[in-house]
Amino acid sequence: MARQTVEIDNDLWQRFLKKLVDVYGSAYGSKKKDALNEAIRLWLEAKELESNILTESRRAELIEIGKISPMILGLLGEEEEIIPVGRERKIIADALRARLS
Amino acid sequence: MHLYLDANILVDVALRRIDEKGNPLWVASTLLLDEIYKGGNRGSISVLSLYVVYVLVNPKDTRNGDIVAKEKLQGFRSFLTVVDLTDDVLEESLKEGRLMFEDAVQFITAKKIGAEAIVTRDLRHFSRMKDEVKIVTPEELVTR
């Protein structure tokens, strides 16, 4: 754990304390510490996700401006499909099961 | 560099795949395939992966889906080396207790051809094998 002193916007801080009381019934001690740690972690995750999206956007631009071979572009699906990582097998299993029924 | 591509890299492209958060997984995989197509790297796949792509592109088993899926398969095999799924590979895969069967087929195939890295989205599945072969995502490989 690190002890830091920083200036915080007063309105924001008051809203934070009010929400702490609403959620935990207290704005002190470990609840305050846990909430601040969670806030910082969420901010970091949001910024990292934003950074990943920017990187992917730059890559998508490369594709759009025609730097990709037409042959490879021809392999791309027409519309984006949502397939969470690790779910492929379940989708394959469902498709195969449907064929057999 | 000789890369062995897991089925999910082909799926990324063939289905223009995004994840549940909206991240376009297809972008890095498309760039990687383009690098391979242009000769920057060598790419190999298992014949099993082509079947996975076929089923996912044509999940409803329709005539039109069959035509579209076959076009994709023709495209992939035109510039990627397709490695046969032999009885030897099956036997070794069945004995490979650290991996689930399908991952074992991919891993054994990659080892058999001397691939320098397996490119996959499922790093977790292959985490026990990273001392034997490099395991990477397409994002790690394509130029940022």
gemmi code that builds the backbone of each chain (N, CA, C; Angstrom):
import gemmi

chains = {
    "A": [
        ("MET", (0.837, -1.202, 0.000), (0.000, 0.000, 0.000), (0.879, 1.261, 0.000)),
        ("ALA", (0.448, 2.271, -0.748), (1.202, 3.530, -0.790), (0.320, 4.662, -0.263)),
        ("ARG", (0.917, 5.553, 0.504), (0.162, 6.695, 1.018), (0.486, 7.903, 0.136)),
        ("GLN", (-0.541, 8.497, -0.483), (-0.339, 9.607, -1.407), (-1.211, 10.789, -0.994)),
        ("THR", (-0.705, 11.988, -1.254), (-1.522, 13.184, -1.017), (-1.775, 13.860, -2.356)),
        ("VAL", (-3.033, 13.996, -2.703), (-3.356, 14.642, -3.981), (-4.529, 15.595, -3.776)),
        ("GLU", (-4.614, 16.601, -4.637), (-5.757, 17.511, -4.581), (-6.875, 16.934, -5.437)),
        ("ILE", (-8.079, 16.933, -4.879), (-9.224, 16.359, -5.588), (-10.309, 17.419, -5.680)),
        ("ASP", (-10.967, 17.463, -6.791), (-12.090, 18.385, -6.970), (-13.101, 18.171, -5.839)),
        ("ASN", (-13.466, 19.226, -5.159), (-14.293, 19.084, -3.951), (-15.675, 18.498, -4.240)),
        ("ASP", (-16.298, 18.968, -5.324), (-17.630, 18.433, -5.651), (-17.564, 16.928, -5.923)),
        ("LEU", (-16.518, 16.567, -6.653), (-16.343, 15.151, -6.993), (-16.137, 14.320, -5.722)),
        ("TRP", (-15.342, 14.886, -4.827), (-15.055, 14.182, -3.573), (-16.312, 14.019, -2.719)),
        ("GLN", (-17.137, 15.064, -2.683), (-18.373, 14.978, -1.899), (-19.332, 13.953, -2.491)),
        ("ARG", (-19.390, 13.905, -3.815), (-20.244, 12.893, -4.469), (-19.738, 11.495, -4.147)),
        ("PHE", (-18.416, 11.372, -4.136), (-17.800, 10.077, -3.832), (-18.156, 9.637, -2.403)),
        ("LEU", (-18.036, 10.573, -1.457), (-18.347, 10.242, -0.057), (-19.824, 9.889, 0.097)),
        ("LYS", (-20.668, 10.629, -0.600), (-22.109, 10.358, -0.498), (-22.422, 8.961, -1.031)),
        ("LYS", (-21.791, 8.633, -2.156), (-22.035, 7.312, -2.740), (-21.513, 6.209, -1.822)),
        ("LEU", (-20.389, 6.468, -1.175), (-19.847, 5.480, -0.220), (-20.849, 5.196, 0.888)),
        ("VAL", (-21.434, 6.276, 1.403), (-22.423, 6.107, 2.479), (-23.645, 5.356, 1.948)),
        ("ASP", (-24.063, 5.732, 0.722), (-25.230, 5.049, 0.128), (-24.988, 3.555, -0.011)),
        ("VAL", (-23.781, 3.223, -0.451), (-23.502, 1.812, -0.769), (-23.117, 1.024, 0.474)),
        ("TYR", (-22.261, 1.617, 1.313), (-21.707, 0.849, 2.438), (-22.207, 1.309, 3.809)),
        ("GLY", (-22.894, 2.430, 3.849), (-23.340, 2.946, 5.138), (-22.244, 3.665, 5.890)),
        ("SER", (-21.097, 3.802, 5.278), (-19.964, 4.466, 5.933), (-19.045, 5.033, 4.868)),
        ("ALA", (-18.381, 6.152, 5.202), (-17.457, 6.745, 4.241), (-16.039, 6.717, 4.778)),
        ("TYR", (-15.774, 5.826, 5.690), (-14.462, 5.834, 6.343), (-13.791, 4.464, 6.300)),
        ("GLY", (-12.521, 4.461, 6.708), (-11.797, 3.208, 6.895), (-11.580, 2.428, 5.616)),
        ("SER", (-11.687, 1.100, 5.727), (-11.330, 0.227, 4.599), (-12.274, 0.407, 3.412)),
        ("LYS", (-13.535, 0.813, 3.681), (-14.469, 1.008, 2.570), (-13.979, 2.114, 1.645)),
        ("LYS", (-13.494, 3.213, 2.242), (-12.992, 4.331, 1.441), (-11.761, 3.896, 0.651)),
        ("LYS", (-10.868, 3.183, 1.337), (-9.642, 2.712, 0.676), (-9.985, 1.771, -0.479)),
        ("ASP", (-10.880, 0.806, -0.212), (-11.252, -0.156, -1.263), (-11.891, 0.546, -2.460)),
        ("ALA", (-12.745, 1.519, -2.166), (-13.438, 2.225, -3.248), (-12.459, 3.042, -4.095)),
        ("LEU", (-11.494, 3.678, -3.437), (-10.496, 4.455, -4.191), (-9.636, 3.544, -5.056)),
        ("ASN", (-9.241, 2.402, -4.481), (-8.448, 1.448, -5.269), (-9.251, 0.955, -6.475)),
        ("GLU", (-10.539, 0.681, -6.239), (-11.381, 0.207, -7.343), (-11.519, 1.288, -8.411)),
        ("ALA", (-11.680, 2.535, -7.967), (-11.822, 3.636, -8.928), (-10.569, 3.760, -9.801)),
        ("ILE", (-9.408, 3.657, -9.177), (-8.159, 3.784, -9.937), (-8.002, 2.611, -10.903)),
        ("ARG", (-8.353, 1.398, -10.419), (-8.236, 0.220, -11.276), (-9.166, 0.337, -12.488)),
        ("LEU", (-10.414, 0.780, -12.244), (-11.369, 0.926, -13.350), (-10.900, 1.973, -14.352)),
        ("TRP", (-10.328, 3.061, -13.832), (-9.815, 4.104, -14.724), (-8.703, 3.539, -15.600)),
        ("LEU", (-7.799, 2.784, -14.965), (-6.692, 2.194, -15.724), (-7.211, 1.241, -16.800)),
        ("GLU", (-8.181, 0.394, -16.415), (-8.727, -0.561, -17.384), (-9.405, 0.163, -18.550)),
        ("ALA", (-10.128, 1.232, -18.233), (-10.815, 1.986, -19.284), (-9.806, 2.613, -20.247)),
        ("LYS", (-8.714, 3.157, -19.678), (-7.702, 3.797, -20.525), (-6.985, 2.762, -21.380)),
        ("GLU", (-6.721, 1.591, -20.784), (-6.042, 0.540, -21.546), (-6.932, 0.056, -22.689)),
        ("LEU", (-8.243, -0.087, -22.403), (-9.175, -0.524, -23.441), (-9.233, 0.517, -24.550)),
        ("GLU", (-9.272, 1.807, -24.135), (-9.306, 2.910, -25.094), (-8.071, 2.855, -25.995)),
        ("SER", (-6.923, 2.590, -25.363), (-5.670, 2.521, -26.109), (-5.701, 1.367, -27.112)),
        ("ASN", (-6.262, 0.210, -26.667), (-6.366, -0.940, -27.579), (-7.272, -0.616, -28.751)),
        ("ILE", (-8.395, 0.069, -28.459), (-9.335, 0.393, -29.529), (-8.684, 1.340, -30.534)),
        ("LEU", (-7.883, 2.307, -30.011), (-7.188, 3.234, -30.913), (-6.223, 2.477, -31.808)),
        ("THR", (-5.492, 1.527, -31.203), (-4.546, 0.740, -31.985), (-5.287, -0.031, -33.071)),
        ("GLU", (-6.406, -0.653, -32.670), (-7.179, -1.420, -33.641), (-7.759, -0.500, -34.717)),
        ("SER", (-8.143, 0.719, -34.331), (-8.682, 1.656, -35.327), (-7.616, 2.014, -36.356)),
        ("ARG", (-6.383, 2.213, -35.853), (-5.297, 2.538, -36.782), (-5.063, 1.388, -37.754)),
        ("ARG", (-5.148, 0.177, -37.212), (-4.960, -0.986, -38.079), (-6.093, -1.097, -39.100)),
        ("ALA", (-7.311, -0.817, -38.620), (-8.459, -0.887, -39.525), (-8.301, 0.125, -40.666)),
        ("GLU", (-7.706, 1.288, -40.321), (-7.469, 2.295, -41.360), (-6.541, 1.748, -42.431)),
        ("LEU", (-5.525, 1.001, -41.994), (-4.582, 0.400, -42.946), (-5.328, -0.461, -43.955)),
        ("ILE", (-6.302, -1.204, -43.412), (-7.069, -2.087, -44.287), (-7.928, -1.257, -45.241)),
        ("GLU", (-8.549, -0.220, -44.682), (-9.456, 0.584, -45.503), (-8.732, 1.359, -46.595)),
        ("ILE", (-7.491, 1.763, -46.335), (-6.817, 2.569, -47.367), (-6.131, 1.692, -48.414)),
        ("GLY", (-6.422, 0.414, -48.358), (-6.008, -0.454, -49.456), (-4.610, -1.011, -49.373)),
        ("LYS", (-4.059, -1.075, -48.158), (-2.714, -1.644, -48.043), (-2.749, -3.165, -47.936)),
        ("ILE", (-3.937, -3.694, -47.879), (-4.071, -5.146, -47.763), (-4.370, -5.736, -49.141)),
        ("SER", (-3.755, -6.862, -49.404), (-3.946, -7.503, -50.709), (-5.423, -7.819, -50.952)),
        ("PRO", (-5.883, -7.625, -52.179), (-7.286, -7.938, -52.497), (-7.627, -9.395, -52.173)),
        ("MET", (-6.664, -10.288, -52.350), (-6.931, -11.695, -52.060), (-7.293, -11.895, -50.579)),
        ("ILE", (-6.544, -11.213, -49.700), (-6.815, -11.345, -48.262), (-8.143, -10.655, -47.923)),
        ("LEU", (-8.373, -9.506, -48.541), (-9.657, -8.818, -48.304), (-10.827, -9.699, -48.712)),
        ("GLY", (-10.607, -10.497, -49.743), (-11.658, -11.400, -50.213), (-11.994, -12.493, -49.216)),
        ("LEU", (-11.082, -12.751, -48.286), (-11.337, -13.787, -47.277), (-12.158, -13.258, -46.103)),
        ("LEU", (-12.211, -11.928, -45.989), (-12.912, -11.331, -44.849), (-14.423, -11.550, -44.928)),
        ("GLY", (-15.013, -11.854, -43.789), (-16.468, -11.957, -43.735), (-17.094, -10.621, -44.080)),
        ("GLU", (-18.335, -10.661, -44.566), (-18.973, -9.413, -44.994), (-19.357, -8.526, -43.820)),
        ("GLU", (-19.848, -9.139, -42.749), (-20.263, -8.357, -41.584), (-19.558, -8.876, -40.345)),
        ("GLU", (-19.343, -7.984, -39.385), (-18.696, -8.407, -38.148), (-19.603, -9.353, -37.361)),
        ("GLU", (-19.005, -10.378, -36.794), (-19.762, -11.312, -35.950), (-19.131, -11.367, -34.571)),
        ("ILE", (-19.973, -11.386, -33.566), (-19.453, -11.458, -32.198), (-19.217, -12.919, -31.841)),
        ("ILE", (-17.949, -13.254, -31.602), (-17.618, -14.588, -31.097), (-16.604, -14.396, -29.971)),
        ("PRO", (-17.041, -14.497, -28.728), (-16.093, -14.334, -27.628), (-14.980, -15.372, -27.710)),
        ("VAL", (-13.782, -14.963, -27.290), (-12.639, -15.887, -27.296), (-12.973, -17.078, -26.400)),
        ("GLY", (-12.729, -18.255, -26.925), (-12.984, -19.471, -26.154), (-14.369, -20.062, -26.373)),
        ("ARG", (-15.221, -19.357, -27.157), (-16.586, -19.855, -27.380), (-16.726, -20.619, -28.693)),
        ("GLU", (-15.635, -20.689, -29.473), (-15.739, -21.306, -30.799), (-16.271, -22.736, -30.722)),
        ("ARG", (-15.758, -23.470, -29.739), (-16.125, -24.896, -29.681), (-17.605, -25.098, -29.409)),
        ("LYS", (-18.142, -24.238, -28.560), (-19.566, -24.371, -28.269), (-20.389, -24.077, -29.526)),
        ("ILE", (-19.960, -23.067, -30.284), (-20.694, -22.714, -31.503), (-20.591, -23.843, -32.532)),
        ("ILE", (-19.396, -24.423, -32.642), (-19.227, -25.550, -33.576), (-20.106, -26.720, -33.137)),
        ("ALA", (-20.088, -26.989, -31.829), (-20.883, -28.103, -31.315), (-22.371, -27.882, -31.600)),
        ("ASP", (-22.836, -26.642, -31.399), (-24.247, -26.340, -31.666), (-24.578, -26.547, -33.140)),
        ("ALA", (-23.647, -26.078, -34.015), (-23.896, -26.201, -35.456), (-23.930, -27.669, -35.877)),
        ("LEU", (-23.015, -28.451, -35.339), (-22.984, -29.878, -35.694), (-24.206, -30.602, -35.155)),
        ("ARG", (-24.600, -30.213, -33.944), (-25.781, -30.848, -33.336), (-27.029, -30.541, -34.183)),
        ("ALA", (-27.118, -29.288, -34.657), (-28.273, -28.898, -35.466), (-28.306, -29.688, -36.775)),
        ("ARG", (-27.139, -29.989, -37.335), (-27.102, -30.759, -38.585), (-27.600, -32.179, -38.382)),
        ("LEU", (-27.342, -32.699, -37.198), (-27.712, -34.094, -36.930), (-29.172, -34.252, -36.544)),
        ("SER", (-29.801, -33.122, -36.146), (-31.179, -33.254, -35.669), (-32.173, -33.198, -36.832)),
    ],
    "B": [
        ("MET", (9.955, -16.259, -40.557), (9.578, -17.045, -39.387), (8.465, -18.017, -39.785)),
        ("HIS", (8.607, -19.244, -39.326), (7.574, -20.231, -39.655), (6.513, -20.222, -38.545)),
        ("LEU", (5.332, -19.766, -38.891), (4.239, -19.632, -37.925), (3.204, -20.731, -38.147)),
        ("TYR", (2.727, -21.269, -37.059), (1.617, -22.208, -37.143), (0.382, -21.480, -36.625)),
        ("LEU", (-0.644, -21.402, -37.449), (-1.846, -20.640, -37.082), (-2.916, -21.564, -36.523)),
        ("ASP", (-3.371, -21.246, -35.335), (-4.494, -21.967, -34.736), (-5.758, -21.622, -35.537)),
        ("ALA", (-6.752, -22.484, -35.422), (-7.988, -22.284, -36.197), (-8.617, -20.917, -35.935)),
        ("ASN", (-8.477, -20.420, -34.697), (-9.195, -19.180, -34.384), (-8.678, -17.962, -35.165)),
        ("ILE", (-7.453, -18.042, -35.679), (-6.945, -16.921, -36.487), (-7.689, -16.874, -37.828)),
        ("LEU", (-7.928, -18.050, -38.389), (-8.680, -18.103, -39.649), (-10.134, -17.679, -39.414)),
        ("VAL", (-10.661, -18.104, -38.261), (-12.048, -17.748, -37.918), (-12.184, -16.227, -37.774)),
        ("ASP", (-11.184, -15.594, -37.156), (-11.205, -14.122, -37.004), (-11.478, -13.456, -38.347)),
        ("VAL", (-10.773, -13.939, -39.366), (-10.858, -13.302, -40.685), (-12.131, -13.726, -41.414)),
        ("ALA", (-12.363, -15.026, -41.456), (-13.498, -15.531, -42.245), (-14.835, -14.994, -41.742)),
        ("LEU", (-14.914, -14.710, -40.435), (-16.179, -14.206, -39.872), (-16.093, -12.736, -39.458)),
        ("ARG", (-14.996, -12.090, -39.829), (-14.767, -10.682, -39.427), (-15.132, -10.537, -37.947)),
        ("ARG", (-14.418, -11.282, -37.164), (-14.803, -11.500, -35.770), (-14.499, -10.322, -34.843)),
        ("ILE", (-15.463, -10.023, -33.990), (-15.225, -9.085, -32.889), (-15.541, -9.814, -31.589)),
        ("ASP", (-14.974, -9.335, -30.486), (-15.284, -10.000, -29.223), (-16.498, -9.337, -28.566)),
        ("GLU", (-16.849, -9.807, -27.382), (-18.065, -9.332, -26.738), (-17.975, -7.869, -26.322)),
        ("LYS", (-16.744, -7.321, -26.274), (-16.595, -5.900, -25.945), (-16.534, -5.036, -27.197)),
        ("GLY", (-16.642, -5.669, -28.347), (-16.600, -4.914, -29.603), (-15.210, -4.756, -30.173)),
        ("ASN", (-14.205, -5.373, -29.555), (-12.842, -5.270, -30.092), (-12.746, -6.065, -31.398)),
        ("PRO", (-12.242, -5.421, -32.459), (-12.190, -6.113, -33.755), (-11.006, -7.086, -33.830)),
        ("LEU", (-11.255, -8.320, -33.474), (-10.189, -9.329, -33.482), (-9.693, -9.597, -34.898)),
        ("TRP", (-10.565, -9.311, -35.876), (-10.222, -9.626, -37.260), (-9.088, -8.760, -37.802)),
        ("VAL", (-8.885, -7.583, -37.204), (-7.940, -6.640, -37.805), (-6.505, -7.176, -37.754)),
        ("ALA", (-6.035, -7.540, -36.570), (-4.653, -8.034, -36.457), (-4.481, -9.345, -37.230)),
        ("SER", (-5.491, -10.187, -37.196), (-5.380, -11.464, -37.906), (-5.316, -11.244, -39.419)),
        ("THR", (-6.071, -10.259, -39.897), (-6.036, -9.941, -41.334), (-4.663, -9.410, -41.731)),
        ("LEU", (-4.116, -8.522, -40.897), (-2.783, -7.983, -41.200), (-1.729, -9.089, -41.183)),
        ("LEU", (-1.878, -10.010, -40.228), (-0.918, -11.121, -40.153), (-1.011, -11.999, -41.406)),
        ("LEU", (-2.222, -12.325, -41.801), (-2.372, -13.145, -43.014), (-1.807, -12.421, -44.232)),
        ("ASP", (-1.994, -11.100, -44.260), (-1.468, -10.328, -45.390), (0.060, -10.385, -45.421)),
        ("GLU", (0.666, -10.306, -44.232), (2.140, -10.410, -44.162), (2.601, -11.758, -44.693)),
        ("ILE", (1.872, -12.802, -44.318), (2.226, -14.149, -44.782), (2.039, -14.237, -46.300)),
        ("TYR", (0.911, -13.703, -46.756), (0.605, -13.741, -48.193), (1.700, -13.037, -49.003)),
        ("LYS", (2.224, -11.948, -48.425), (3.258, -11.180, -49.138), (4.660, -11.748, -48.922)),
        ("GLY", (4.745, -12.843, -48.193), (6.043, -13.521, -48.035), (6.832, -13.098, -46.814)),
        ("GLY", (6.248, -12.283, -45.954), (6.972, -11.827, -44.762), (7.215, -12.929, -43.749)),
        ("ASN", (6.304, -13.867, -43.686), (6.428, -15.029, -42.806), (5.884, -16.239, -43.551)),
        ("ARG", (6.199, -17.411, -43.033), (5.596, -18.621, -43.595), (4.473, -19.047, -42.658)),
        ("GLY", (3.357, -19.458, -43.206), (2.231, -19.854, -42.363), (1.739, -21.252, -42.670)),
        ("SER", (1.533, -22.028, -41.619), (0.982, -23.375, -41.776), (-0.253, -23.517, -40.911)),
        ("ILE", (-1.135, -24.404, -41.360), (-2.362, -24.690, -40.614), (-2.650, -26.183, -40.685)),
        ("SER", (-3.491, -26.650, -39.790), (-3.936, -28.040, -39.852), (-5.176, -28.123, -40.738)),
        ("VAL", (-5.332, -29.245, -41.384), (-6.543, -29.470, -42.166), (-7.769, -29.402, -41.244)),
        ("LEU", (-7.558, -29.728, -39.971), (-8.641, -29.643, -38.987), (-9.190, -28.217, -38.897)),
        ("SER", (-8.286, -27.235, -39.000), (-8.706, -25.836, -38.892), (-9.616, -25.437, -40.050)),
        ("LEU", (-9.349, -26.015, -41.220), (-10.218, -25.704, -42.361), (-11.629, -26.234, -42.113)),
        ("TYR", (-11.716, -27.379, -41.460), (-13.046, -27.913, -41.141), (-13.760, -26.997, -40.138)),
        ("VAL", (-13.005, -26.508, -39.154), (-13.588, -25.576, -38.169), (-14.139, -24.343, -38.884)),
        ("VAL", (-13.350, -23.800, -39.808), (-13.799, -22.623, -40.562), (-15.049, -22.966, -41.364)),
        ("TYR", (-15.029, -24.138, -41.998), (-16.180, -24.537, -42.814), (-17.470, -24.544, -41.983)),
        ("VAL", (-17.395, -25.165, -40.816), (-18.601, -25.287, -39.984), (-19.059, -23.917, -39.488)),
        ("LEU", (-18.115, -23.062, -39.119), (-18.511, -21.760, -38.586), (-19.012, -20.807, -39.671)),
        ("VAL", (-18.474, -20.944, -40.877), (-18.954, -20.080, -41.959), (-20.300, -20.577, -42.481)),
        ("ASN", (-20.529, -21.867, -42.370), (-21.780, -22.449, -42.867), (-22.494, -23.214, -41.746)),
        ("PRO", (-22.850, -22.508, -40.664), (-23.395, -23.214, -39.495), (-24.758, -23.853, -39.752)),
        ("LYS", (-25.508, -23.301, -40.715), (-26.853, -23.837, -40.970), (-26.847, -24.870, -42.089)),
        ("ASP", (-25.657, -25.183, -42.572), (-25.503, -26.249, -43.568), (-26.371, -26.011, -44.805)),
        ("THR", (-26.274, -24.796, -45.345), (-27.067, -24.464, -46.531), (-26.198, -24.540, -47.789)),
        ("ARG", (-26.853, -24.594, -48.932), (-26.120, -24.667, -50.206), (-25.312, -23.390, -50.417)),
        ("ASN", (-25.948, -22.245, -50.142), (-25.240, -20.979, -50.319), (-24.071, -20.865, -49.339)),
        ("GLY", (-24.308, -21.311, -48.107), (-23.240, -21.293, -47.109), (-22.081, -22.182, -47.515)),
        ("ASP", (-22.407, -23.280, -48.154), (-21.382, -24.201, -48.630), (-20.487, -23.527, -49.673)),
        ("ILE", (-21.120, -22.786, -50.569), (-20.349, -22.103, -51.627), (-19.422, -21.058, -51.022)),
        ("VAL", (-19.984, -20.251, -50.101), (-19.168, -19.192, -49.459), (-18.024, -19.814, -48.668)),
        ("ALA", (-18.324, -20.865, -47.905), (-17.298, -21.499, -47.070), (-16.202, -22.102, -47.933)),
        ("LYS", (-16.580, -22.739, -49.024), (-15.567, -23.354, -49.888), (-14.654, -22.301, -50.521)),
        ("GLU", (-15.230, -21.139, -50.843), (-14.392, -20.057, -51.383), (-13.344, -19.630, -50.360)),
        ("LYS", (-13.770, -19.562, -49.091), (-12.820, -19.182, -48.024), (-11.709, -20.240, -47.919)),
        ("LEU", (-12.113, -21.498, -47.931), (-11.122, -22.573, -47.785), (-10.120, -22.540, -48.946)),
        ("GLN", (-10.641, -22.331, -50.158), (-9.744, -22.240, -51.319), (-8.752, -21.104, -51.136)),
        ("GLY", (-9.261, -19.989, -50.633), (-8.391, -18.830, -50.422), (-7.306, -19.117, -49.400)),
        ("PHE", (-7.668, -19.697, -48.270), (-6.669, -19.979, -47.228), (-5.608, -20.954, -47.731)),
        ("ARG", (-6.062, -22.004, -48.412), (-5.085, -23.021, -48.809), (-4.211, -22.556, -49.976)),
        ("SER", (-4.582, -21.422, -50.603), (-3.787, -20.942, -51.729), (-2.449, -20.342, -51.285)),
        ("PHE", (-2.359, -19.929, -50.021), (-1.079, -19.339, -49.592), (-0.583, -19.866, -48.250)),
        ("LEU", (-1.396, -20.685, -47.582), (-0.948, -21.309, -46.326), (-0.640, -22.780, -46.597)),
        ("THR", (0.344, -23.296, -45.891), (0.659, -24.719, -46.028), (-0.315, -25.507, -45.162)),
        ("VAL", (-1.045, -26.417, -45.779), (-2.018, -27.217, -45.039), (-1.361, -28.543, -44.649)),
        ("VAL", (-1.343, -28.782, -43.337), (-0.672, -29.989, -42.835), (-1.728, -31.072, -42.621)),
        ("ASP", (-1.427, -32.252, -43.131), (-2.374, -33.368, -43.008), (-2.590, -33.774, -41.553)),
        ("LEU", (-3.798, -34.222, -41.292), (-4.101, -34.787, -39.976), (-3.939, -36.305, -40.105)),
        ("THR", (-2.793, -36.794, -39.719), (-2.479, -38.206, -39.918), (-2.779, -39.015, -38.656)),
        ("ASP", (-2.728, -40.320, -38.815), (-2.960, -41.193, -37.669), (-1.881, -40.993, -36.604)),
        ("ASP", (-0.651, -40.716, -37.040), (0.439, -40.458, -36.079), (0.133, -39.229, -35.220)),
        ("VAL", (-0.349, -38.180, -35.897), (-0.697, -36.959, -35.158), (-1.818, -37.254, -34.170)),
        ("LEU", (-2.798, -38.008, -34.634), (-3.912, -38.357, -33.744), (-3.424, -39.142, -32.536)),
        ("GLU", (-2.547, -40.107, -32.793), (-2.063, -40.948, -31.697), (-1.318, -40.110, -30.651)),
        ("GLU", (-0.434, -39.244, -31.134), (0.321, -38.394, -30.195), (-0.604, -37.418, -29.466)),
        ("SER", (-1.601, -36.927, -30.186), (-2.536, -35.966, -29.579), (-3.343, -36.633, -28.473)),
        ("LEU", (-3.724, -37.872, -28.710), (-4.502, -38.599, -27.696), (-3.669, -38.872, -26.448)),
        ("LYS", (-2.347, -38.973, -26.643), (-1.461, -39.252, -25.494), (-1.082, -37.973, -24.742)),
        ("GLU", (-1.284, -36.824, -25.369), (-0.850, -35.551, -24.785), (-1.830, -35.125, -23.683)),
        ("GLY", (-1.488, -35.481, -22.468), (-2.419, -35.271, -21.360), (-2.519, -33.845, -20.848)),
        ("ARG", (-1.605, -32.974, -21.262), (-1.631, -31.600, -20.744), (-2.629, -30.712, -21.477)),
        ("LEU", (-3.115, -31.190, -22.610), (-4.006, -30.363, -23.433), (-5.298, -31.091, -23.746)),
        ("MET", (-6.345, -30.318, -24.012), (-7.566, -30.927, -24.528), (-7.280, -31.382, -25.957)),
        ("PHE", (-8.057, -32.336, -26.424), (-7.722, -33.012, -27.675), (-7.481, -32.065, -28.853)),
        ("GLU", (-8.418, -31.144, -29.067), (-8.286, -30.268, -30.241), (-7.023, -29.399, -30.153)),
        ("ASP", (-6.747, -28.889, -28.957), (-5.512, -28.110, -28.776), (-4.299, -29.003, -28.983)),
        ("ALA", (-4.402, -30.257, -28.527), (-3.278, -31.185, -28.680), (-2.998, -31.438, -30.156)),
        ("VAL", (-4.050, -31.563, -30.962), (-3.846, -31.765, -32.410), (-3.084, -30.571, -32.989)),
        ("GLN", (-3.497, -29.377, -32.576), (-2.817, -28.178, -33.092), (-1.353, -28.147, -32.631)),
        ("PHE", (-1.139, -28.447, -31.364), (0.223, -28.397, -30.809), (1.124, -29.455, -31.453)),
        ("ILE", (0.638, -30.682, -31.548), (1.449, -31.764, -32.114), (1.754, -31.478, -33.589)),
        ("THR", (0.759, -30.951, -34.296), (0.969, -30.615, -35.713), (2.044, -29.534, -35.844)),
        ("ALA", (1.960, -28.522, -34.990), (2.946, -27.433, -35.027), (4.355, -27.961, -34.752)),
        ("LYS", (4.457, -28.844, -33.769), (5.773, -29.407, -33.441), (6.307, -30.258, -34.588)),
        ("LYS", (5.404, -31.035, -35.172), (5.797, -31.956, -36.241), (6.436, -31.214, -37.415)),
        ("ILE", (5.918, -30.032, -37.724), (6.445, -29.297, -38.886), (7.566, -28.334, -38.495)),
        ("GLY", (7.908, -28.299, -37.210), (9.004, -27.429, -36.759), (8.639, -25.962, -36.738)),
        ("ALA", (7.381, -25.648, -36.479), (6.973, -24.237, -36.428), (7.700, -23.524, -35.287)),
        ("GLU", (8.036, -22.257, -35.517), (8.743, -21.492, -34.474), (7.789, -20.881, -33.465)),
        ("ALA", (6.532, -20.738, -33.856), (5.546, -20.190, -32.920), (4.151, -20.638, -33.317)),
        ("ILE", (3.301, -20.781, -32.301), (1.878, -21.015, -32.551), (1.169, -19.680, -32.340)),
        ("VAL", (0.422, -19.250, -33.347), (-0.344, -18.004, -33.220), (-1.781, -18.389, -32.866)),
        ("THR", (-2.248, -17.869, -31.746), (-3.573, -18.266, -31.265), (-4.204, -17.153, -30.455)),
        ("ARG", (-5.506, -17.249, -30.252), (-6.184, -16.352, -29.316), (-6.324, -17.003, -27.949)),
        ("ASP", (-6.146, -18.306, -27.905), (-6.350, -19.032, -26.651), (-5.019, -19.271, -25.937)),
        ("LEU", (-4.390, -18.198, -25.485), (-3.089, -18.333, -24.804), (-3.214, -19.249, -23.594)),
        ("ARG", (-4.362, -19.148, -22.928), (-4.563, -19.924, -21.706), (-4.522, -21.425, -22.001)),
        ("HIS", (-5.119, -21.818, -23.136), (-5.148, -23.245, -23.477), (-3.748, -23.814, -23.643)),
        ("PHE", (-2.842, -22.976, -24.173), (-1.505, -23.464, -24.493), (-0.462, -23.067, -23.453)),
        ("SER", (-0.905, -22.506, -22.338), (0.055, -21.946, -21.381), (1.052, -22.989, -20.860)),
        ("ARG", (0.622, -24.245, -20.778), (1.534, -25.282, -20.262), (2.609, -25.667, -21.275)),
        ("MET", (2.446, -25.220, -22.522), (3.364, -25.673, -23.566), (4.385, -24.601, -23.943)),
        ("LYS", (4.335, -23.459, -23.259), (5.159, -22.337, -23.719), (6.658, -22.563, -23.583)),
        ("ASP", (7.053, -23.580, -22.805), (8.477, -23.894, -22.734), (8.941, -24.679, -23.957)),
        ("GLU", (7.972, -25.267, -24.679), (8.325, -26.101, -25.832), (8.217, -25.353, -27.156)),
        ("VAL", (7.292, -24.427, -27.222), (7.139, -23.633, -28.449), (6.586, -22.258, -28.053)),
        ("LYS", (6.992, -21.254, -28.800), (6.520, -19.899, -28.501), (5.027, -19.809, -28.807)),
        ("ILE", (4.281, -19.201, -27.892), (2.838, -19.034, -28.086), (2.556, -17.533, -28.148)),
        ("VAL", (1.969, -17.065, -29.239), (1.756, -15.619, -29.407), (0.362, -15.324, -29.955)),
        ("THR", (-0.072, -14.095, -29.736), (-1.327, -13.636, -30.346), (-0.986, -12.914, -31.659)),
        ("PRO", (-1.961, -12.766, -32.549), (-1.671, -12.020, -33.779), (-1.268, -10.574, -33.497)),
        ("GLU", (-1.840, -9.992, -32.441), (-1.506, -8.597, -32.107), (-0.024, -8.451, -31.760)),
        ("GLU", (0.543, -9.486, -31.144), (1.962, -9.421, -30.781), (2.856, -9.483, -32.010)),
        ("LEU", (2.347, -10.032, -33.087), (3.185, -10.243, -34.268), (3.112, -9.120, -35.291)),
        ("VAL", (1.934, -8.538, -35.444), (1.816, -7.545, -36.513), (2.461, -6.228, -36.090)),
        ("THR", (2.967, -5.519, -37.061), (3.645, -4.258, -36.787), (2.666, -3.228, -36.283)),
        ("ARG", (2.985, -2.643, -35.161), (2.090, -1.605, -34.623), (2.384, -0.254, -35.244)),
    ],
}
model = gemmi.Model(1)
for chain_id, residues in chains.items():
    chain = gemmi.Chain(chain_id)
    for i, (resn, *xyz) in enumerate(residues, 1):
        res = gemmi.Residue()
        res.name, res.seqid = resn, gemmi.SeqId(i, " ")
        for name, pos in zip(("N", "CA", "C"), xyz):
            atom = gemmi.Atom()
            atom.name, atom.element = name, gemmi.Element(name[0])
            atom.pos, atom.b_iso = gemmi.Position(*pos), 0.0
            res.add_atom(atom)
        chain.add_residue(res)
    model.add_chain(chain)
structure = gemmi.Structure()
structure.add_model(model)
structure.setup_entities()
